[in-house]
């Protein structure tokens, strides 16, 4: 069975790649998929795996297409869990062995298990590189979003149609689908990495906003879809505001004063408005749930 290869989506700013962001991968629910990961250092530069595993340079053999992976003494494994599951008691943790594809380029691949492919959700990836003694010596992180579709292998999963908002639906919500929609930027404004990071934050807000309730959500089962979408956009706008604050630099040219990066105020105001509305919505929902628990219906044991 052939599998779709899911590769890291490298973001760019002003046409320059940003290599230091957390690796992001996008897959589709129900599609047999294989994730390809490239090992990098903290600066985002690809790593030669033989430089990390002690003694591997002495045991590797050269072939016409490069270094053979058959004699590589190390190994790689990936651990996967829900990116925002704060309940702890229901947390699932999967561990999958990776195949080394290229030692020099630090490329490894692993097949997603059916249980993950069938569950549209946001997952955290933790890659561990082991030496010949099976000791973990290096780590990489990533985010994997399985976007919902109608092609899950399980019929019940197809019907529930849960999962976080798709990247495309979020972009449609803020008119950021292509460069042609941002004439001044001539590029999309938010990368997939920024959007996936924003998808996690409304769930965290649910946990932190008072009053407390004994109800836990993940991006998969958060029930209020439109409020969720608005909160994601609010966090994106706050992220953009921080960026414009750093880039704001007024200057004069030809007698004209220019500061085309002075947009912090508008983005900050809109981001705060959306998040304040979300916080109030969540507080109301929590109070409603607490009141239902206090004033619930209790049946009588007496006939009547």
Residue, then its C-alpha position, 0 to 999 in steps of 0.5 A: x500500500x502506497x503512503x502519502x509522504x508528509x514533509x515539514x513545511x518550512x515558513x519564510x519571512x520576506x522570502x527568507x526561510x525561517x529554520x528555527x520554528x518548530x517543525x510542522x506537518x499536515x496530514x488528512x484524516x483517513x489517508x495512509x501517511x508517512x512522515x518524513x523528518x529531517x534532524x536539525x540542530x537548535x539553529x535549524x541546520x540539518x545534522x549528519x547523524x553519523x556526527x552524533x552517534x559515537x563510532x558510527x563513522x568507523x562502521x559505515x560503508x560507502x555506496x554509489x549513492x552515499x553512505x549505507x544505512x544498514x550498518x548505522x549503529x544508532x536508531x530513531x524513535x518518535x513519541x506522539x501524544x495529543x498536543x493539549x490533553x491536560x487531563x493526564x488520566x486519558x493521555x495516550x502516548x504512542x511510540x513508533x520506530x523510524x527508518x533512517x533514509x539518509x544519514x548525511x542529510x539526517x532524514x528519517x521516516x515513520x508510518x502513522x498508525x491507523x488510530x492516529x490517522x483516523x482521529x483528526x487532532x493536533x499532536x505533539x511529536x518528540x523524536x529521539x535519536x539513540x546511540x548503539x547502547x540504546x541511549x537517547x542522545x538527541x531530541x527534536x520536536x514537531x507538531x502534527x495536525x491531522x485535518x478532518x475529512x469524510x474518509x476515516x476508516x471507521x464509520x462512527x468517526x466519519x459521522x462525528x466530524x470532530x477535530x480542530x478547524x482546518x488550516x484552510x478554514x482558518x485562513x478563509x476566516x481572516x482572508x489569508x489564503x494566498x499572496x493575492x489576498x494580501x497585496x501589501x505583503x505580497x505573501x500569506x501573513x501567517x505560517x502553518x506553524x503559527x496557526x497550529x500554535x494558535x490552535x492550542x491556546x484557546x484550550x489552555x484558556x479554557x483550563x485557566x479561566x474561572x470558575x473551575x470545572x471538572x471538564x477537559x477538552x482537546x482540539x478534537x472535541x472542543x464543542x463551540x466551533x465558531x468561538x474556537x475559531x475566533x479565539x484562534x484568530x485572536x491569538x494570531x493577531x496578538x502574535x502579529x502585533x508583537x512582530x509589528x512592534x519589533x519591526x516598527x521603524x519610522x524613517x523619511x525619504x524624499x521629504x516623506x515620512x514612512x512607517x509601513x510597519x506601524x500596525x501594532x495598535x490595530x492588531x493588538x486591539x482586534x486580538x484583545x477584543x476577540x480574546x476578551x469575548x472568548x474569555x467571557x463566553x467561556x466564563x458563562x459556559x462554566x457558570x452554566x455548567x456549575x449551576x446545572x450541577x447544583x440545581x439538577x433534577x433529583x428523583x424521589x424514592x416515594x411513589x406518587 
